[in-house]
Amino acid sequence: MGIWIPGDPTLVAQILKTCAAYMPPPPEGFVSPMTWGQVDNVVERFTKAGVSQENISFEKETWTFRSAGSPKEFLSLFRDYYGPTMNAFDAAEKSGKAEALQNELENLFNSQNKSSSENETLIPATYLKVTVNC
């Protein structure tokens, strides 16, 4: 399985970090899905399920987002279709901070874009690849 890594400097982890600042606190007892991107957490969960630690392996991999449009246009896909970003914009609109969130995310997408073309977006994002052999 592939999981985004919390605290990673690449795109998705930074989107989630930015969006979290605009969201209300999670309910008591909430366990973030980002904990699956932490090696210790993954080992703990699988060993509790009876998987030997020797059968769990990890690699950092990179997925490159590619879009035939500007980073701002690519951001609009996240705003409209990626749950955490949709929720953050909903909360930011209610608190009058949607423009600030938009600006922060535009800056993030622009700074992470590796394309030299105005009309192309290439943004690498690192994730944790977990393999379990049973």
C-alpha positions, 0 to 999 in steps of 0.5 A, a space after each residue: 500500500 502507499 501512504 502519504 508521509 506526515 511532515 514530508 516536505 512534498 506536495 500532499 503532506 504539505 497540502 494536509 498540513 496547510 489545510 489542517 490550520 483552517 479546520 476545526 480541531 478533530 473530534 476526541 479520539 480521532 486517529 489521523 489516517 496520516 499515522 499510516 505513513 509512520 513506520 512505527 505505527 504501521 509495524 504496530 498495527 500489522 504486528 497486532 494483527 499477527 504479522 511478523 515484523 520481518 514480513 513488513 518492508 518499507 520504501 519511500 517512493 515518488 509519485 509525480 502529479 502531471 497536469 496539462 495546466 497551470 499549478 493554479 488550475 491543478 489546485 482547482 482539482 484538489 479544491 473540488 475533488 480531494 476531500 481534505 482540501 474540500 473540507 478545509 475550503 468549506 471551513 475557511 469559507 465559514 470563517 472568512 479565510 477562504 482567500 488566505 487558504 487559496 493563496 497559501 495553496 497557490 504558493 505551495 503548488 507554484 513552489 513545488 512545480 518542477 515544470 518550466 512551462 506556464 501551462 504544465 504542472 509537474 509536482 513530485 510527492 513522496 509516499 511510503 510504500 508498505 509491502 506485507 508478505 504473509 
